[in-house]
């Protein structure tokens, strides 16, 4: 091949260092959509490999968790549900929290959990967090259908739930949760390449975070002097909007969702910057 033809040759793939820390390079990520599919399929298969009940665990987990919440928080602690039936109220919180916490915990382990792959094969590192969010979305979809089944029952039989047009915001709420978990997860994943004990702190912190998020209680039940804690929590607007949309209860207004969107956008941007910076050299420290 002549020198001129080499100069005119266009490469199908060029690997180079990112020039901008804000770069998501979504065009390149899209070219690896088949890899995302394979990773999602791998996560689904390995989750239920050598299990007896398999995907039924998608239903068993939220059902038993909801029953425990009804007994402990609904009957023993006698927490308010703003007049909503206890089962759909607690189940709505359970499925939302399961999705958020799973995405956050799994994304926070991206670098350490996949170091062997990252060290051998090139692909956009953002593929991993996106695959985690998508994989957990399947679980959320199944559990959401379970929630809709209970909702329809109470809508027809008990007639004590009042869905409204805010249900149309459901896809947006899911995107917000995924973005929050992804942004925060990328921050922790980047930091744990040097400080491994942060992974243990995160597990403990996520457990505590559930109790400052309106998962098992409505915001209206929080004493006024502690309301500011709920106000600064970006998940509050998401959970309250979801419960208000499907159950017709809760202390919700559009301003809460606007605040959540703004805070989550900032967290996602910070996570992207740190992730892009660390991915260039994390193999030296992981």
LINTA-V521516 format. One record per residue. N is the residue number from 0. RES is the residue in three letters. PSI is psi as a letter, one per 40 degrees, with the letter a starting at -180 (999 if undefined). OMEGA is omega in whole degrees, 0 to 359 (* if undefined). NEAR is the number of other C-alpha atoms within 8 Angstrom. Layout:
n->N res->RES psi->PSI omega->OMEGA near->NEAR
n->N res->RES psi->PSI omega->OMEGA near->NEAR
This chain:
n->0 res->UNK psi->h omega->184 near->4
n->1 res->UNK psi->i omega->180 near->5
n->2 res->UNK psi->d omega->181 near->6
n->3 res->UNK psi->d omega->181 near->6
n->4 res->UNK psi->d omega->176 near->8
n->5 res->UNK psi->d omega->180 near->8
n->6 res->UNK psi->d omega->184 near->6
n->7 res->UNK psi->e omega->183 near->6
n->8 res->UNK psi->h omega->178 near->6
n->9 res->UNK psi->h omega->180 near->4
n->10 res->UNK psi->i omega->179 near->5
n->11 res->UNK psi->d omega->181 near->4
n->12 res->UNK psi->h omega->178 near->4
n->13 res->UNK psi->h omega->179 near->5
n->14 res->UNK psi->h omega->180 near->4
n->15 res->UNK psi->i omega->180 near->4
n->16 res->UNK psi->i omega->178 near->5
n->17 res->UNK psi->h omega->179 near->7
n->18 res->UNK psi->e omega->182 near->5
n->19 res->UNK psi->h omega->178 near->5
n->20 res->UNK psi->e omega->180 near->10
n->21 res->UNK psi->e omega->186 near->8
n->22 res->UNK psi->h omega->173 near->9
n->23 res->UNK psi->d omega->177 near->6
n->24 res->UNK psi->f omega->185 near->6
n->25 res->UNK psi->d omega->178 near->6
n->26 res->UNK psi->d omega->178 near->6
n->27 res->UNK psi->d omega->178 near->8
n->28 res->UNK psi->d omega->180 near->11
n->29 res->UNK psi->d omega->179 near->7
n->30 res->UNK psi->d omega->180 near->7
n->31 res->UNK psi->f omega->181 near->11
n->32 res->UNK psi->d omega->177 near->8
n->33 res->UNK psi->d omega->177 near->7
n->34 res->UNK psi->d omega->176 near->8
n->35 res->UNK psi->d omega->179 near->12
n->36 res->UNK psi->d omega->180 near->9
n->37 res->UNK psi->d omega->180 near->8
n->38 res->UNK psi->d omega->177 near->10
n->39 res->UNK psi->d omega->179 near->12
n->40 res->UNK psi->d omega->179 near->9
n->41 res->UNK psi->d omega->180 near->8
n->42 res->UNK psi->d omega->181 near->9
n->43 res->UNK psi->d omega->183 near->9
n->44 res->UNK psi->d omega->183 near->8
n->45 res->UNK psi->d omega->180 near->7
n->46 res->UNK psi->d omega->186 near->6
n->47 res->UNK psi->e omega->177 near->9
n->48 res->UNK psi->h omega->180 near->7
n->49 res->UNK psi->f omega->172 near->4
n->50 res->UNK psi->i omega->182 near->6
n->51 res->UNK psi->d omega->185 near->4
n->52 res->UNK psi->e omega->176 near->6
n->53 res->UNK psi->b omega->183 near->8
n->54 res->UNK psi->e omega->177 near->7
n->55 res->UNK psi->e omega->177 near->7
n->56 res->UNK psi->d omega->175 near->8
n->57 res->UNK psi->d omega->180 near->10
n->58 res->UNK psi->d omega->185 near->11
n->59 res->UNK psi->d omega->182 near->8
n->60 res->UNK psi->d omega->182 near->8
n->61 res->UNK psi->d omega->181 near->12
n->62 res->UNK psi->d omega->181 near->9
n->63 res->UNK psi->d omega->177 near->8
n->64 res->UNK psi->d omega->179 near->9
n->65 res->UNK psi->d omega->178 near->12
n->66 res->UNK psi->d omega->179 near->9
n->67 res->UNK psi->d omega->178 near->8
n->68 res->UNK psi->d omega->178 near->11
n->69 res->UNK psi->d omega->182 near->12
n->70 res->UNK psi->d omega->187 near->9
n->71 res->UNK psi->d omega->186 near->9
n->72 res->UNK psi->d omega->183 near->11
n->73 res->UNK psi->d omega->185 near->12
n->74 res->UNK psi->d omega->181 near->9
n->75 res->UNK psi->d omega->179 near->7
n->76 res->UNK psi->e omega->177 near->7
n->77 res->UNK psi->f omega->177 near->7
n->78 res->UNK psi->i omega->181 near->9
n->79 res->UNK psi->i omega->171 near->9
n->80 res->UNK psi->e omega->181 near->10
n->81 res->UNK psi->f omega->178 near->8
n->82 res->UNK psi->e omega->179 near->6
n->83 res->UNK psi->i omega->174 near->12
n->84 res->UNK psi->i omega->187 near->10
n->85 res->UNK psi->d omega->185 near->9
n->86 res->UNK psi->d omega->179 near->10
n->87 res->UNK psi->d omega->179 near->12
n->88 res->UNK psi->d omega->181 near->13
n->89 res->UNK psi->d omega->181 near->13
n->90 res->UNK psi->d omega->178 near->12
n->91 res->UNK psi->d omega->178 near->11
n->92 res->UNK psi->d omega->182 near->12
n->93 res->UNK psi->d omega->184 near->12
n->94 res->UNK psi->d omega->177 near->12
n->95 res->UNK psi->d omega->182 near->10
n->96 res->UNK psi->d omega->178 near->10
n->97 res->UNK psi->d omega->181 near->9
n->98 res->UNK psi->d omega->182 near->12
n->99 res->UNK psi->d omega->184 near->11
n->100 res->UNK psi->d omega->178 near->10
n->101 res->UNK psi->d omega->179 near->9
n->102 res->UNK psi->d omega->182 near->15
n->103 res->UNK psi->d omega->182 near->12
n->104 res->UNK psi->d omega->181 near->11
n->105 res->UNK psi->d omega->179 near->10
n->106 res->UNK psi->d omega->181 near->15
n->107 res->UNK psi->e omega->181 near->15
n->108 res->UNK psi->e omega->185 near->12
n->109 res->UNK psi->d omega->185 near->12
n->110 res->UNK psi->d omega->183 near->12
n->111 res->UNK psi->d omega->183 near->10
n->112 res->UNK psi->d omega->183 near->7
n->113 res->UNK psi->f omega->183 near->8
n->114 res->UNK psi->d omega->181 near->10
n->115 res->UNK psi->d omega->178 near->7
n->116 res->UNK psi->d omega->181 near->7
n->117 res->UNK psi->d omega->183 near->9
n->118 res->UNK psi->e omega->185 near->7
n->119 res->UNK psi->d omega->188 near->6
n->120 res->UNK psi->i omega->176 near->6
n->121 res->UNK psi->h omega->167 near->5
n->122 res->UNK psi->i omega->180 near->6
n->123 res->UNK psi->h omega->184 near->8
n->124 res->UNK psi->d omega->179 near->8
n->125 res->UNK psi->e omega->178 near->8
n->126 res->UNK psi->d omega->183 near->12
n->127 res->UNK psi->d omega->177 near->11
n->128 res->UNK psi->d omega->179 near->12
n->129 res->UNK psi->d omega->178 near->9
n->130 res->UNK psi->d omega->179 near->12
n->131 res->UNK psi->d omega->179 near->12
n->132 res->UNK psi->d omega->180 near->11
n->133 res->UNK psi->d omega->180 near->9
n->134 res->UNK psi->d omega->179 near->12
n->135 res->UNK psi->d omega->178 near->11
n->136 res->UNK psi->d omega->177 near->9
n->137 res->UNK psi->d omega->178 near->8
n->138 res->UNK psi->d omega->179 near->10
n->139 res->UNK psi->d omega->181 near->12
n->140 res->UNK psi->d omega->179 near->8
n->141 res->UNK psi->d omega->181 near->10
n->142 res->UNK psi->d omega->176 near->12
n->143 res->UNK psi->d omega->176 near->9
n->144 res->UNK psi->d omega->175 near->8
n->145 res->UNK psi->d omega->178 near->9
n->146 res->UNK psi->d omega->179 near->11
n->147 res->UNK psi->d omega->177 near->8
n->148 res->UNK psi->d omega->177 near->8
n->149 res->UNK psi->d omega->180 near->10
n->150 res->UNK psi->d omega->180 near->11
n->151 res->UNK psi->d omega->178 near->8
n->152 res->UNK psi->d omega->181 near->9
n->153 res->UNK psi->d omega->178 near->12
n->154 res->UNK psi->d omega->183 near->11
n->155 res->UNK psi->d omega->187 near->7
n->156 res->UNK psi->d omega->185 near->6
n->157 res->UNK psi->d omega->180 near->8
n->158 res->UNK psi->f omega->182 near->8
n->159 res->UNK psi->e omega->173 near->8
n->160 res->UNK psi->i omega->188 near->13
n->161 res->UNK psi->g omega->177 near->11
n->162 res->UNK psi->i omega->180 near->11
n->163 res->UNK psi->a omega->186 near->9
n->164 res->UNK psi->e omega->179 near->6
n->165 res->UNK psi->e omega->177 near->12
n->166 res->UNK psi->d omega->179 near->10
n->167 res->UNK psi->e omega->179 near->6
n->168 res->UNK psi->e omega->183 near->7
n->169 res->UNK psi->d omega->179 near->9
n->170 res->UNK psi->d omega->180 near->7
n->171 res->UNK psi->d omega->178 near->7
n->172 res->UNK psi->d omega->179 near->10
n->173 res->UNK psi->d omega->178 near->8
n->174 res->UNK psi->d omega->179 near->8
n->175 res->UNK psi->d omega->179 near->11
n->176 res->UNK psi->d omega->180 near->11
n->177 res->UNK psi->d omega->180 near->11
n->178 res->UNK psi->d omega->179 near->11
n->179 res->UNK psi->d omega->180 near->12
n->180 res->UNK psi->d omega->181 near->13
n->181 res->UNK psi->d omega->180 near->15
n->182 res->UNK psi->d omega->180 near->15
n->183 res->UNK psi->d omega->180 near->13
n->184 res->UNK psi->d omega->179 near->16
n->185 res->UNK psi->d omega->177 near->16
n->186 res->UNK psi->d omega->181 near->14
n->187 res->UNK psi->d omega->179 near->13
n->188 res->UNK psi->d omega->179 near->15
n->189 res->UNK psi->d omega->182 near->14
n->190 res->UNK psi->d omega->182 near->10
n->191 res->UNK psi->e omega->174 near->12
n->192 res->UNK psi->d omega->177 near->12
n->193 res->UNK psi->d omega->185 near->7
n->194 res->UNK psi->g omega->188 near->7
n->195 res->UNK psi->d omega->181 near->9
n->196 res->UNK psi->e omega->177 near->7
n->197 res->UNK psi->d omega->179 near->10
n->198 res->UNK psi->d omega->177 near->11
n->199 res->UNK psi->d omega->177 near->8
n->200 res->UNK psi->d omega->179 near->8
n->201 res->UNK psi->d omega->179 near->10
n->202 res->UNK psi->d omega->178 near->9
n->203 res->UNK psi->d omega->182 near->8
n->204 res->UNK psi->d omega->179 near->8
n->205 res->UNK psi->d omega->178 near->9
n->206 res->UNK psi->d omega->178 near->8
n->207 res->UNK psi->d omega->183 near->8
n->208 res->UNK psi->d omega->180 near->8
n->209 res->UNK psi->d omega->185 near->10
n->210 res->UNK psi->e omega->172 near->9
n->211 res->UNK psi->e omega->175 near->9
n->212 res->UNK psi->h omega->182 near->10
n->213 res->UNK psi->g omega->177 near->14
n->214 res->UNK psi->d omega->185 near->12
n->215 res->UNK psi->e omega->179 near->10
n->216 res->UNK psi->i omega->175 near->9
n->217 res->UNK psi->i omega->179 near->14
n->218 res->UNK psi->d omega->182 near->11
n->219 res->UNK psi->d omega->181 near->7
n->220 res->UNK psi->e omega->181 near->8
n->221 res->UNK psi->h omega->176 near->8
n->222 res->UNK psi->i omega->187 near->6
n->223 res->UNK psi->d omega->184 near->6
n->224 res->UNK psi->e omega->177 near->5
n->225 res->UNK psi->e omega->184 near->8
n->226 res->UNK psi->d omega->182 near->10
n->227 res->UNK psi->d omega->179 near->8
n->228 res->UNK psi->d omega->178 near->8
n->229 res->UNK psi->d omega->183 near->12
n->230 res->UNK psi->d omega->182 near->9
n->231 res->UNK psi->e omega->180 near->6
n->232 res->UNK psi->h omega->182 near->10
n->233 res->UNK psi->e omega->178 near->12
n->234 res->UNK psi->e omega->183 near->9
n->235 res->UNK psi->d omega->181 near->13
n->236 res->UNK psi->d omega->181 near->12
n->237 res->UNK psi->d omega->182 near->13
n->238 res->UNK psi->d omega->181 near->12
n->239 res->UNK psi->d omega->178 near->14
n->240 res->UNK psi->d omega->181 near->13
n->241 res->UNK psi->d omega->181 near->13
n->242 res->UNK psi->d omega->178 near->13
n->243 res->UNK psi->d omega->183 near->15
n->244 res->UNK psi->d omega->187 near->14
n->245 res->UNK psi->d omega->183 near->13
n->246 res->UNK psi->e omega->180 near->12
n->247 res->UNK psi->f omega->180 near->12
n->248 res->UNK psi->i omega->175 near->11
n->249 res->UNK psi->i omega->179 near->12
n->250 res->UNK psi->g omega->188 near->9
n->251 res->UNK psi->i omega->170 near->9
n->252 res->UNK psi->i omega->185 near->7
n->253 res->UNK psi->d omega->180 near->6
n->254 res->UNK psi->d omega->179 near->6
n->255 res->UNK psi->d omega->181 near->11
n->256 res->UNK psi->d omega->177 near->11
n->257 res->UNK psi->d omega->178 near->8
n->258 res->UNK psi->d omega->180 near->10
n->259 res->UNK psi->d omega->181 near->14
n->260 res->UNK psi->d omega->181 near->10
n->261 res->UNK psi->d omega->182 near->8
n->262 res->UNK psi->d omega->181 near->9
n->263 res->UNK psi->d omega->177 near->13
n->264 res->UNK psi->d omega->179 near->10
n->265 res->UNK psi->d omega->180 near->8
n->266 res->UNK psi->d omega->179 near->11
n->267 res->UNK psi->d omega->179 near->13
n->268 res->UNK psi->d omega->178 near->10
n->269 res->UNK psi->d omega->178 near->10
n->270 res->UNK psi->d omega->180 near->14
n->271 res->UNK psi->d omega->180 near->15
n->272 res->UNK psi->d omega->182 near->10
n->273 res->UNK psi->d omega->181 near->12
n->274 res->UNK psi->d omega->180 near->12
n->275 res->UNK psi->d omega->179 near->12
n->276 res->UNK psi->d omega->185 near->9
n->277 res->UNK psi->d omega->185 near->9
n->278 res->UNK psi->e omega->180 near->10
n->279 res->UNK psi->d omega->187 near->8
n->280 res->UNK psi->e omega->186 near->8
n->281 res->UNK psi->d omega->180 near->11
n->282 res->UNK psi->d omega->179 near->9
n->283 res->UNK psi->e omega->186 near->5
n->284 res->UNK psi->e omega->186 near->7
n->285 res->UNK psi->999 omega->* near->9
